[in-house]
Amino acid sequence: MAIGDGLRYLEPWSSDEDGIFVQSDEAHFWLNGYVNKQNCRIWSEANPQVYVETPLHPEKLTVWCALWAGGILLQKR
């Protein structure tokens, strides 16, 4: 489910005055300790010549959440 799918999921409430959409977001959690290299950089003057093999597609959990006036919608993938 993409974020756009989540917005379609909220459409039935869009005509309801009590169901005002407020905010949604999606986060990915890698289960093998993988850290996004764009968020973690280590600078050094020496080239350590060390290679660390990582899986091409590590296992991860994706969580989508939306907050609205009627509560919280949560989906795990």
PDB file with SEQRES, HELIX, SHEET and CRYST1 records, atoms N, CA, C and O in Angstrom:
SEQRES   1 A   77  MET ALA ILE GLY ASP GLY LEU ARG TYR LEU GLU PRO TRP          
SEQRES   2 A   77  SER SER ASP GLU ASP GLY ILE PHE VAL GLN SER ASP GLU          
SEQRES   3 A   77  ALA HIS PHE TRP LEU ASN GLY TYR VAL ASN LYS GLN ASN          
SEQRES   4 A   77  CYS ARG ILE TRP SER GLU ALA ASN PRO GLN VAL TYR VAL          
SEQRES   5 A   77  GLU THR PRO LEU HIS PRO GLU LYS LEU THR VAL TRP CYS          
SEQRES   6 A   77  ALA LEU TRP ALA GLY GLY ILE LEU LEU GLN LYS ARG              
HELIX    1 AA1 ILE A    3  LEU A   10  1                                   8    
HELIX    2 AA2 GLU A   11  TRP A   13  5                                   3    
SHEET    1 AA1 3 PHE A  21  TRP A  30  0                                        
SHEET    2 AA1 3 LYS A  60  TRP A  68 -1                                        
SHEET    3 AA1 3 GLY A  71  LYS A  76 -1                                        
CRYST1    1.000    1.000    1.000  90.00  90.00  90.00 P 1           1          
ATOM      1  N   MET A   1       0.848  -1.178   0.000  1.00  0.00           N  
ATOM      2  CA  MET A   1       0.000   0.000   0.000  1.00  0.00           C  
ATOM      3  C   MET A   1       0.888   1.234   0.000  1.00  0.00           C  
ATOM      4  O   MET A   1       1.730   1.400   0.883  1.00  0.00           O  
ATOM      5  N   ALA A   2       0.706   2.077  -0.965  1.00  0.00           N  
ATOM      6  CA  ALA A   2       1.440   3.336  -1.028  1.00  0.00           C  
ATOM      7  C   ALA A   2       0.693   4.393  -0.225  1.00  0.00           C  
ATOM      8  O   ALA A   2      -0.448   4.178   0.184  1.00  0.00           O  
ATOM      9  N   ILE A   3       1.337   5.529  -0.001  1.00  0.00           N  
ATOM     10  CA  ILE A   3       0.688   6.597   0.758  1.00  0.00           C  
ATOM     11  C   ILE A   3      -0.601   7.022   0.076  1.00  0.00           C  
ATOM     12  O   ILE A   3      -1.592   7.299   0.752  1.00  0.00           O  
ATOM     13  N   GLY A   4      -0.609   7.079  -1.250  1.00  0.00           N  
ATOM     14  CA  GLY A   4      -1.824   7.436  -1.973  1.00  0.00           C  
ATOM     15  C   GLY A   4      -2.956   6.466  -1.695  1.00  0.00           C  
ATOM     16  O   GLY A   4      -4.118   6.867  -1.633  1.00  0.00           O  
ATOM     17  N   ASP A   5      -2.620   5.162  -1.522  1.00  0.00           N  
ATOM     18  CA  ASP A   5      -3.639   4.176  -1.186  1.00  0.00           C  
ATOM     19  C   ASP A   5      -4.237   4.479   0.178  1.00  0.00           C  
ATOM     20  O   ASP A   5      -5.440   4.318   0.383  1.00  0.00           O  
ATOM     21  N   GLY A   6      -3.403   4.917   1.107  1.00  0.00           N  
ATOM     22  CA  GLY A   6      -3.907   5.273   2.431  1.00  0.00           C  
ATOM     23  C   GLY A   6      -4.863   6.444   2.372  1.00  0.00           C  
ATOM     24  O   GLY A   6      -5.848   6.480   3.109  1.00  0.00           O  
ATOM     25  N   LEU A   7      -4.585   7.405   1.502  1.00  0.00           N  
ATOM     26  CA  LEU A   7      -5.489   8.541   1.366  1.00  0.00           C  
ATOM     27  C   LEU A   7      -6.817   8.093   0.787  1.00  0.00           C  
ATOM     28  O   LEU A   7      -7.864   8.603   1.186  1.00  0.00           O  
ATOM     29  N   ARG A   8      -6.798   7.130  -0.166  1.00  0.00           N  
ATOM     30  CA  ARG A   8      -8.055   6.602  -0.699  1.00  0.00           C  
ATOM     31  C   ARG A   8      -8.815   5.872   0.395  1.00  0.00           C  
ATOM     32  O   ARG A   8     -10.046   5.887   0.407  1.00  0.00           O  
ATOM     33  N   TYR A   9      -8.088   5.222   1.331  1.00  0.00           N  
ATOM     34  CA  TYR A   9      -8.699   4.510   2.438  1.00  0.00           C  
ATOM     35  C   TYR A   9      -9.494   5.470   3.324  1.00  0.00           C  
ATOM     36  O   TYR A   9     -10.487   5.071   3.933  1.00  0.00           O  
ATOM     37  N   LEU A  10      -9.064   6.730   3.399  1.00  0.00           N  
ATOM     38  CA  LEU A  10      -9.740   7.722   4.231  1.00  0.00           C  
ATOM     39  C   LEU A  10     -10.907   8.400   3.522  1.00  0.00           C  
ATOM     40  O   LEU A  10     -11.676   9.114   4.165  1.00  0.00           O  
ATOM     41  N   GLU A  11     -11.060   8.195   2.200  1.00  0.00           N  
ATOM     42  CA  GLU A  11     -12.108   8.885   1.452  1.00  0.00           C  
ATOM     43  C   GLU A  11     -13.508   8.707   2.028  1.00  0.00           C  
ATOM     44  O   GLU A  11     -14.263   9.679   2.059  1.00  0.00           O  
ATOM     45  N   PRO A  12     -13.908   7.483   2.500  1.00  0.00           N  
ATOM     46  CA  PRO A  12     -15.272   7.359   3.029  1.00  0.00           C  
ATOM     47  C   PRO A  12     -15.573   8.331   4.166  1.00  0.00           C  
ATOM     48  O   PRO A  12     -16.730   8.696   4.373  1.00  0.00           O  
ATOM     49  N   TRP A  13     -14.542   8.757   4.911  1.00  0.00           N  
ATOM     50  CA  TRP A  13     -14.761   9.678   6.021  1.00  0.00           C  
ATOM     51  C   TRP A  13     -14.686  11.142   5.602  1.00  0.00           C  
ATOM     52  O   TRP A  13     -14.996  12.029   6.397  1.00  0.00           O  
ATOM     53  N   SER A  14     -14.280  11.403   4.366  1.00  0.00           N  
ATOM     54  CA  SER A  14     -14.058  12.790   3.962  1.00  0.00           C  
ATOM     55  C   SER A  14     -15.345  13.608   3.962  1.00  0.00           C  
ATOM     56  O   SER A  14     -15.292  14.828   4.111  1.00  0.00           O  
ATOM     57  N   SER A  15     -16.510  12.959   3.798  1.00  0.00           N  
ATOM     58  CA  SER A  15     -17.769  13.702   3.810  1.00  0.00           C  
ATOM     59  C   SER A  15     -18.332  13.820   5.218  1.00  0.00           C  
ATOM     60  O   SER A  15     -19.268  14.587   5.444  1.00  0.00           O  
ATOM     61  N   ASP A  16     -17.780  13.078   6.162  1.00  0.00           N  
ATOM     62  CA  ASP A  16     -18.238  13.102   7.548  1.00  0.00           C  
ATOM     63  C   ASP A  16     -17.564  14.261   8.281  1.00  0.00           C  
ATOM     64  O   ASP A  16     -16.338  14.375   8.257  1.00  0.00           O  
ATOM     65  N   GLU A  17     -18.345  15.116   8.929  1.00  0.00           N  
ATOM     66  CA  GLU A  17     -17.776  16.285   9.618  1.00  0.00           C  
ATOM     67  C   GLU A  17     -16.859  15.878  10.763  1.00  0.00           C  
ATOM     68  O   GLU A  17     -15.915  16.603  11.080  1.00  0.00           O  
ATOM     69  N   ASP A  18     -17.121  14.718  11.395  1.00  0.00           N  
ATOM     70  CA  ASP A  18     -16.286  14.283  12.513  1.00  0.00           C  
ATOM     71  C   ASP A  18     -14.983  13.640  12.041  1.00  0.00           C  
ATOM     72  O   ASP A  18     -14.051  13.502  12.834  1.00  0.00           O  
ATOM     73  N   GLY A  19     -14.897  13.250  10.783  1.00  0.00           N  
ATOM     74  CA  GLY A  19     -13.728  12.541  10.277  1.00  0.00           C  
ATOM     75  C   GLY A  19     -12.815  13.441   9.483  1.00  0.00           C  
ATOM     76  O   GLY A  19     -12.680  13.262   8.273  1.00  0.00           O  
ATOM     77  N   ILE A  20     -12.187  14.396  10.122  1.00  0.00           N  
ATOM     78  CA  ILE A  20     -11.298  15.321   9.429  1.00  0.00           C  
ATOM     79  C   ILE A  20      -9.890  14.735   9.416  1.00  0.00           C  
ATOM     80  O   ILE A  20      -9.321  14.451  10.470  1.00  0.00           O  
ATOM     81  N   PHE A  21      -9.329  14.553   8.213  1.00  0.00           N  
ATOM     82  CA  PHE A  21      -7.977  14.022   8.056  1.00  0.00           C  
ATOM     83  C   PHE A  21      -6.967  15.056   8.528  1.00  0.00           C  
ATOM     84  O   PHE A  21      -7.053  16.227   8.157  1.00  0.00           O  
ATOM     85  N   VAL A  22      -6.012  14.631   9.342  1.00  0.00           N  
ATOM     86  CA  VAL A  22      -5.035  15.554   9.896  1.00  0.00           C  
ATOM     87  C   VAL A  22      -3.631  15.314   9.334  1.00  0.00           C  
ATOM     88  O   VAL A  22      -3.043  16.233   8.765  1.00  0.00           O  
ATOM     89  N   GLN A  23      -3.076  14.103   9.478  1.00  0.00           N  
ATOM     90  CA  GLN A  23      -1.672  13.855   9.126  1.00  0.00           C  
ATOM     91  C   GLN A  23      -1.457  12.372   8.864  1.00  0.00           C  
ATOM     92  O   GLN A  23      -2.093  11.533   9.502  1.00  0.00           O  
ATOM     93  N   SER A  24      -0.557  12.034   7.922  1.00  0.00           N  
ATOM     94  CA  SER A  24      -0.157  10.635   7.730  1.00  0.00           C  
ATOM     95  C   SER A  24       1.343  10.578   7.458  1.00  0.00           C  
ATOM     96  O   SER A  24       1.947  11.557   7.018  1.00  0.00           O  
ATOM     97  N   ASP A  25       1.935   9.404   7.730  1.00  0.00           N  
ATOM     98  CA  ASP A  25       3.362   9.218   7.471  1.00  0.00           C  
ATOM     99  C   ASP A  25       3.647   7.729   7.329  1.00  0.00           C  
ATOM    100  O   ASP A  25       2.832   6.890   7.714  1.00  0.00           O  
ATOM    101  N   GLU A  26       4.813   7.411   6.773  1.00  0.00           N  
ATOM    102  CA  GLU A  26       5.234   6.036   6.566  1.00  0.00           C  
ATOM    103  C   GLU A  26       6.687   5.928   6.999  1.00  0.00           C  
ATOM    104  O   GLU A  26       7.493   6.811   6.707  1.00  0.00           O  
ATOM    105  N   ALA A  27       7.024   4.837   7.699  1.00  0.00           N  
ATOM    106  CA  ALA A  27       8.403   4.630   8.152  1.00  0.00           C  
ATOM    107  C   ALA A  27       8.822   3.195   7.863  1.00  0.00           C  
ATOM    108  O   ALA A  27       7.995   2.284   7.880  1.00  0.00           O  
ATOM    109  N   HIS A  28      10.120   2.997   7.595  1.00  0.00           N  
ATOM    110  CA  HIS A  28      10.676   1.669   7.330  1.00  0.00           C  
ATOM    111  C   HIS A  28      11.661   1.331   8.444  1.00  0.00           C  
ATOM    112  O   HIS A  28      12.528   2.137   8.781  1.00  0.00           O  
ATOM    113  N   PHE A  29      11.523   0.135   9.014  1.00  0.00           N  
ATOM    114  CA  PHE A  29      12.423  -0.337  10.061  1.00  0.00           C  
ATOM    115  C   PHE A  29      13.112  -1.602   9.554  1.00  0.00           C  
ATOM    116  O   PHE A  29      12.449  -2.611   9.313  1.00  0.00           O  
ATOM    117  N   TRP A  30      14.449  -1.556   9.390  1.00  0.00           N  
ATOM    118  CA  TRP A  30      15.197  -2.720   8.932  1.00  0.00           C  
ATOM    119  C   TRP A  30      15.443  -3.635  10.117  1.00  0.00           C  
ATOM    120  O   TRP A  30      15.853  -3.177  11.184  1.00  0.00           O  
ATOM    121  N   LEU A  31      15.194  -4.935   9.937  1.00  0.00           N  
ATOM    122  CA  LEU A  31      15.258  -5.901  11.029  1.00  0.00           C  
ATOM    123  C   LEU A  31      16.650  -6.497  11.235  1.00  0.00           C  
ATOM    124  O   LEU A  31      16.848  -7.267  12.174  1.00  0.00           O  
ATOM    125  N   ASN A  32      17.618  -6.161  10.381  1.00  0.00           N  
ATOM    126  CA  ASN A  32      18.968  -6.717  10.522  1.00  0.00           C  
ATOM    127  C   ASN A  32      19.982  -5.683  11.004  1.00  0.00           C  
ATOM    128  O   ASN A  32      21.185  -5.926  10.914  1.00  0.00           O  
ATOM    129  N   GLY A  33      19.530  -4.539  11.513  1.00  0.00           N  
ATOM    130  CA  GLY A  33      20.433  -3.510  12.001  1.00  0.00           C  
ATOM    131  C   GLY A  33      20.939  -2.564  10.939  1.00  0.00           C  
ATOM    132  O   GLY A  33      21.777  -1.708  11.223  1.00  0.00           O  
ATOM    133  N   TYR A  34      20.444  -2.701   9.707  1.00  0.00           N  
ATOM    134  CA  TYR A  34      20.857  -1.836   8.598  1.00  0.00           C  
ATOM    135  C   TYR A  34      20.531  -0.377   8.914  1.00  0.00           C  
ATOM    136  O   TYR A  34      19.461  -0.072   9.439  1.00  0.00           O  
ATOM    137  N   VAL A  35      21.454   0.510   8.591  1.00  0.00           N  
ATOM    138  CA  VAL A  35      21.247   1.941   8.777  1.00  0.00           C  
ATOM    139  C   VAL A  35      21.388   2.609   7.417  1.00  0.00           C  
ATOM    140  O   VAL A  35      22.334   2.323   6.683  1.00  0.00           O  
ATOM    141  N   ASN A  36      20.464   3.490   7.076  1.00  0.00           N  
ATOM    142  CA  ASN A  36      20.531   4.216   5.813  1.00  0.00           C  
ATOM    143  C   ASN A  36      21.825   5.016   5.784  1.00  0.00           C  
ATOM    144  O   ASN A  36      22.049   5.856   6.655  1.00  0.00           O  
ATOM    145  N   LYS A  37      22.679   4.768   4.796  1.00  0.00           N  
ATOM    146  CA  LYS A  37      23.986   5.425   4.750  1.00  0.00           C  
ATOM    147  C   LYS A  37      23.888   6.931   4.529  1.00  0.00           C  
ATOM    148  O   LYS A  37      24.842   7.655   4.813  1.00  0.00           O  
ATOM    149  N   GLN A  38      22.768   7.408   4.034  1.00  0.00           N  
ATOM    150  CA  GLN A  38      22.593   8.849   3.875  1.00  0.00           C  
ATOM    151  C   GLN A  38      22.442   9.529   5.234  1.00  0.00           C  
ATOM    152  O   GLN A  38      22.697  10.726   5.365  1.00  0.00           O  
ATOM    153  N   ASN A  39      22.023   8.758   6.251  1.00  0.00           N  
ATOM    154  CA  ASN A  39      21.837   9.317   7.588  1.00  0.00           C  
ATOM    155  C   ASN A  39      23.024   9.037   8.503  1.00  0.00           C  
ATOM    156  O   ASN A  39      23.067   9.536   9.627  1.00  0.00           O  
ATOM    157  N   CYS A  40      23.980   8.252   8.042  1.00  0.00           N  
ATOM    158  CA  CYS A  40      25.116   7.875   8.885  1.00  0.00           C  
ATOM    159  C   CYS A  40      26.389   7.897   8.044  1.00  0.00           C  
ATOM    160  O   CYS A  40      26.598   6.997   7.231  1.00  0.00           O  
ATOM    161  N   ARG A  41      27.234   8.892   8.218  1.00  0.00           N  
ATOM    162  CA  ARG A  41      28.489   8.994   7.464  1.00  0.00           C  
ATOM    163  C   ARG A  41      29.657   9.074   8.443  1.00  0.00           C  
ATOM    164  O   ARG A  41      29.604   9.787   9.445  1.00  0.00           O  
ATOM    165  N   ILE A  42      30.707   8.326   8.127  1.00  0.00           N  
ATOM    166  CA  ILE A  42      31.918   8.349   8.946  1.00  0.00           C  
ATOM    167  C   ILE A  42      33.052   8.846   8.056  1.00  0.00           C  
ATOM    168  O   ILE A  42      33.333   8.257   7.013  1.00  0.00           O  
ATOM    169  N   TRP A  43      33.698   9.928   8.470  1.00  0.00           N  
ATOM    170  CA  TRP A  43      34.773  10.524   7.673  1.00  0.00           C  
ATOM    171  C   TRP A  43      36.121  10.155   8.274  1.00  0.00           C  
ATOM    172  O   TRP A  43      36.295  10.183   9.493  1.00  0.00           O  
ATOM    173  N   SER A  44      37.078   9.807   7.408  1.00  0.00           N  
ATOM    174  CA  SER A  44      38.421   9.462   7.860  1.00  0.00           C  
ATOM    175  C   SER A  44      39.413   9.826   6.761  1.00  0.00           C  
ATOM    176  O   SER A  44      39.078   9.768   5.578  1.00  0.00           O  
ATOM    177  N   GLU A  45      40.630  10.200   7.145  1.00  0.00           N  
ATOM    178  CA  GLU A  45      41.662  10.506   6.157  1.00  0.00           C  
ATOM    179  C   GLU A  45      42.251   9.233   5.560  1.00  0.00           C  
ATOM    180  O   GLU A  45      42.752   9.263   4.436  1.00  0.00           O  
ATOM    181  N   ALA A  46      42.203   8.120   6.281  1.00  0.00           N  
ATOM    182  CA  ALA A  46      42.772   6.858   5.803  1.00  0.00           C  
ATOM    183  C   ALA A  46      41.684   6.007   5.152  1.00  0.00           C  
ATOM    184  O   ALA A  46      40.539   6.002   5.603  1.00  0.00           O  
ATOM    185  N   ASN A  47      42.046   5.289   4.093  1.00  0.00           N  
ATOM    186  CA  ASN A  47      41.141   4.355   3.441  1.00  0.00           C  
ATOM    187  C   ASN A  47      41.353   2.983   4.080  1.00  0.00           C  
ATOM    188  O   ASN A  47      42.398   2.373   3.854  1.00  0.00           O  
ATOM    189  N   PRO A  48      40.410   2.478   4.864  1.00  0.00           N  
ATOM    190  CA  PRO A  48      40.636   1.244   5.615  1.00  0.00           C  
ATOM    191  C   PRO A  48      40.626  -0.027   4.758  1.00  0.00           C  
ATOM    192  O   PRO A  48      41.014  -1.086   5.253  1.00  0.00           O  
ATOM    193  N   GLN A  49      40.197   0.038   3.492  1.00  0.00           N  
ATOM    194  CA  GLN A  49      40.124  -1.132   2.615  1.00  0.00           C  
ATOM    195  C   GLN A  49      39.332  -2.270   3.253  1.00  0.00           C  
ATOM    196  O   GLN A  49      39.710  -3.437   3.143  1.00  0.00           O  
ATOM    197  N   VAL A  50      38.246  -1.927   3.912  1.00  0.00           N  
ATOM    198  CA  VAL A  50      37.391  -2.924   4.553  1.00  0.00           C  
ATOM    199  C   VAL A  50      36.061  -2.953   3.815  1.00  0.00           C  
ATOM    200  O   VAL A  50      35.471  -1.913   3.526  1.00  0.00           O  
ATOM    201  N   TYR A  51      35.603  -4.161   3.518  1.00  0.00           N  
ATOM    202  CA  TYR A  51      34.313  -4.317   2.854  1.00  0.00           C  
ATOM    203  C   TYR A  51      33.360  -5.045   3.790  1.00  0.00           C  
ATOM    204  O   TYR A  51      33.726  -6.056   4.388  1.00  0.00           O  
ATOM    205  N   VAL A  52      32.161  -4.543   3.917  1.00  0.00           N  
ATOM    206  CA  VAL A  52      31.137  -5.183   4.734  1.00  0.00           C  
ATOM    207  C   VAL A  52      30.001  -5.574   3.803  1.00  0.00           C  
ATOM    208  O   VAL A  52      29.345  -4.719   3.208  1.00  0.00           O  
ATOM    209  N   GLU A  53      29.773  -6.898   3.683  1.00  0.00           N  
ATOM    210  CA  GLU A  53      28.711  -7.363   2.803  1.00  0.00           C  
ATOM    211  C   GLU A  53      27.362  -7.203   3.496  1.00  0.00           C  
ATOM    212  O   GLU A  53      27.202  -7.547   4.667  1.00  0.00           O  
ATOM    213  N   THR A  54      26.413  -6.682   2.760  1.00  0.00           N  
ATOM    214  CA  THR A  54      25.046  -6.551   3.268  1.00  0.00           C  
ATOM    215  C   THR A  54      24.103  -7.148   2.235  1.00  0.00           C  
ATOM    216  O   THR A  54      24.395  -7.112   1.040  1.00  0.00           O  
ATOM    217  N   PRO A  55      22.978  -7.695   2.676  1.00  0.00           N  
ATOM    218  CA  PRO A  55      22.027  -8.268   1.729  1.00  0.00           C  
ATOM    219  C   PRO A  55      21.474  -7.197   0.790  1.00  0.00           C  
ATOM    220  O   PRO A  55      21.339  -6.033   1.168  1.00  0.00           O  
ATOM    221  N   LEU A  56      21.158  -7.604  -0.435  1.00  0.00           N  
ATOM    222  CA  LEU A  56      20.629  -6.662  -1.407  1.00  0.00           C  
ATOM    223  C   LEU A  56      19.275  -6.118  -0.964  1.00  0.00           C  
ATOM    224  O   LEU A  56      19.003  -4.926  -1.108  1.00  0.00           O  
ATOM    225  N   HIS A  57      18.435  -6.985  -0.431  1.00  0.00           N  
ATOM    226  CA  HIS A  57      17.100  -6.578   0.028  1.00  0.00           C  
ATOM    227  C   HIS A  57      16.906  -7.062   1.462  1.00  0.00           C  
ATOM    228  O   HIS A  57      16.318  -8.124   1.671  1.00  0.00           O  
ATOM    229  N   PRO A  58      17.384  -6.311   2.455  1.00  0.00           N  
ATOM    230  CA  PRO A  58      17.246  -6.756   3.841  1.00  0.00           C  
ATOM    231  C   PRO A  58      15.776  -6.774   4.271  1.00  0.00           C  
ATOM    232  O   PRO A  58      14.943  -6.035   3.745  1.00  0.00           O  
ATOM    233  N   GLU A  59      15.487  -7.644   5.245  1.00  0.00           N  
ATOM    234  CA  GLU A  59      14.128  -7.713   5.778  1.00  0.00           C  
ATOM    235  C   GLU A  59      13.800  -6.398   6.468  1.00  0.00           C  
ATOM    236  O   GLU A  59      14.621  -5.841   7.198  1.00  0.00           O  
ATOM    237  N   LYS A  60      12.594  -5.914   6.229  1.00  0.00           N  
ATOM    238  CA  LYS A  60      12.191  -4.670   6.874  1.00  0.00           C  
ATOM    239  C   LYS A  60      10.702  -4.702   7.169  1.00  0.00           C  
ATOM    240  O   LYS A  60       9.951  -5.486   6.590  1.00  0.00           O  
ATOM    241  N   LEU A  61      10.300  -3.849   8.067  1.00  0.00           N  
ATOM    242  CA  LEU A  61       8.905  -3.679   8.435  1.00  0.00           C  
ATOM    243  C   LEU A  61       8.522  -2.253   8.072  1.00  0.00           C  
ATOM    244  O   LEU A  61       9.204  -1.307   8.464  1.00  0.00           O  
ATOM    245  N   THR A  62       7.440  -2.094   7.330  1.00  0.00           N  
ATOM    246  CA  THR A  62       6.956  -0.772   6.954  1.00  0.00           C  
ATOM    247  C   THR A  62       5.691  -0.484   7.746  1.00  0.00           C  
ATOM    248  O   THR A  62       4.779  -1.309   7.798  1.00  0.00           O  
ATOM    249  N   VAL A  63       5.644   0.686   8.358  1.00  0.00           N  
ATOM    250  CA  VAL A  63       4.485   1.086   9.155  1.00  0.00           C  
ATOM    251  C   VAL A  63       3.918   2.368   8.569  1.00  0.00           C  
ATOM    252  O   VAL A  63       4.647   3.333   8.341  1.00  0.00           O  
ATOM    253  N   TRP A  64       2.608   2.372   8.326  1.00  0.00           N  
ATOM    254  CA  TRP A  64       1.905   3.561   7.832  1.00  0.00           C  
ATOM    255  C   TRP A  64       0.901   3.955   8.901  1.00  0.00           C  
ATOM    256  O   TRP A  64       0.178   3.104   9.420  1.00  0.00           O  
ATOM    257  N   CYS A  65       0.853   5.228   9.232  1.00  0.00           N  
ATOM    258  CA  CYS A  65      -0.024   5.711  10.292  1.00  0.00           C  
ATOM    259  C   CYS A  65      -0.678   7.012   9.860  1.00  0.00           C  
ATOM    260  O   CYS A  65      -0.046   7.850   9.217  1.00  0.00           O  
ATOM    261  N   ALA A  66      -1.942   7.179  10.214  1.00  0.00           N  
ATOM    262  CA  ALA A  66      -2.650   8.428   9.939  1.00  0.00           C  
ATOM    263  C   ALA A  66      -3.379   8.866  11.200  1.00  0.00           C  
ATOM    264  O   ALA A  66      -3.985   8.048  11.891  1.00  0.00           O  
ATOM    265  N   LEU A  67      -3.319  10.142  11.492  1.00  0.00           N  
ATOM    266  CA  LEU A  67      -4.039  10.728  12.624  1.00  0.00           C  
ATOM    267  C   LEU A  67      -5.202  11.534  12.078  1.00  0.00           C  
ATOM    268  O   LEU A  67      -5.033  12.300  11.129  1.00  0.00           O  
ATOM    269  N   TRP A  68      -6.371  11.374  12.660  1.00  0.00           N  
ATOM    270  CA  TRP A  68      -7.532  12.157  12.263  1.00  0.00           C  
ATOM    271  C   TRP A  68      -8.384  12.388  13.497  1.00  0.00           C  
ATOM    272  O   TRP A  68      -8.081  11.851  14.562  1.00  0.00           O  
ATOM    273  N   ALA A  69      -9.427  13.163  13.377  1.00  0.00           N  
ATOM    274  CA  ALA A  69     -10.234  13.553  14.530  1.00  0.00           C  
ATOM    275  C   ALA A  69     -10.863  12.350  15.227  1.00  0.00           C  
ATOM    276  O   ALA A  69     -11.137  12.416  16.426  1.00  0.00           O  
ATOM    277  N   GLY A  70     -11.099  11.252  14.506  1.00  0.00           N  
ATOM    278  CA  GLY A  70     -11.729  10.068  15.090  1.00  0.00           C  
ATOM    279  C   GLY A  70     -10.756   9.080  15.696  1.00  0.00           C  
ATOM    280  O   GLY A  70     -11.193   8.084  16.274  1.00  0.00           O  
ATOM    281  N   GLY A  71      -9.455   9.308  15.592  1.00  0.00           N  
ATOM    282  CA  GLY A  71      -8.489   8.394  16.180  1.00  0.00           C  
ATOM    283  C   GLY A  71      -7.245   8.217  15.331  1.00  0.00           C  
ATOM    284  O   GLY A  71      -6.821   9.128  14.620  1.00  0.00           O  
ATOM    285  N   ILE A  72      -6.663   7.018  15.420  1.00  0.00           N  
ATOM    286  CA  ILE A  72      -5.421   6.694  14.728  1.00  0.00           C  
ATOM    287  C   ILE A  72      -5.651   5.469  13.850  1.00  0.00           C  
ATOM    288  O   ILE A  72      -6.227   4.478  14.299  1.00  0.00           O  
ATOM    289  N   LEU A  73      -5.202   5.536  12.604  1.00  0.00           N  
ATOM    290  CA  LEU A  73      -5.211   4.387  11.700  1.00  0.00           C  
ATOM    291  C   LEU A  73      -3.778   3.907  11.580  1.00  0.00           C  
ATOM    292  O   LEU A  73      -2.873   4.709  11.348  1.00  0.00           O  
ATOM    293  N   LEU A  74      -3.556   2.594  11.735  1.00  0.00           N  
ATOM    294  CA  LEU A  74      -2.208   2.042  11.701  1.00  0.00           C  
ATOM    295  C   LEU A  74      -2.206   0.801  10.827  1.00  0.00           C  
ATOM    296  O   LEU A  74      -3.092  -0.045  10.943  1.00  0.00           O  
ATOM    297  N   GLN A  75      -1.211   0.688   9.949  1.00  0.00           N  
ATOM    298  CA  GLN A  75      -1.077  -0.498   9.120  1.00  0.00           C  
ATOM    299  C   GLN A  75       0.374  -0.916   9.079  1.00  0.00           C  
ATOM    300  O   GLN A  75       1.258  -0.090   8.854  1.00  0.00           O  
ATOM    301  N   LYS A  76       0.633  -2.230   9.302  1.00  0.00           N  
ATOM    302  CA  LYS A  76       1.987  -2.789   9.216  1.00  0.00           C  
ATOM    303  C   LYS A  76       2.067  -3.620   7.948  1.00  0.00           C  
ATOM    304  O   LYS A  76       1.119  -4.320   7.595  1.00  0.00           O  
ATOM    305  N   ARG A  77       3.221  -3.538   7.253  1.00  0.00           N  
ATOM    306  CA  ARG A  77       3.443  -4.364   6.057  1.00  0.00           C  
ATOM    307  C   ARG A  77       4.772  -5.041   6.166  1.00  0.00           C  
ATOM    308  O   ARG A  77       5.161  -5.786   5.266  1.00  0.00           O  
TER     309      ARG A  77                                                      
END                                                                             
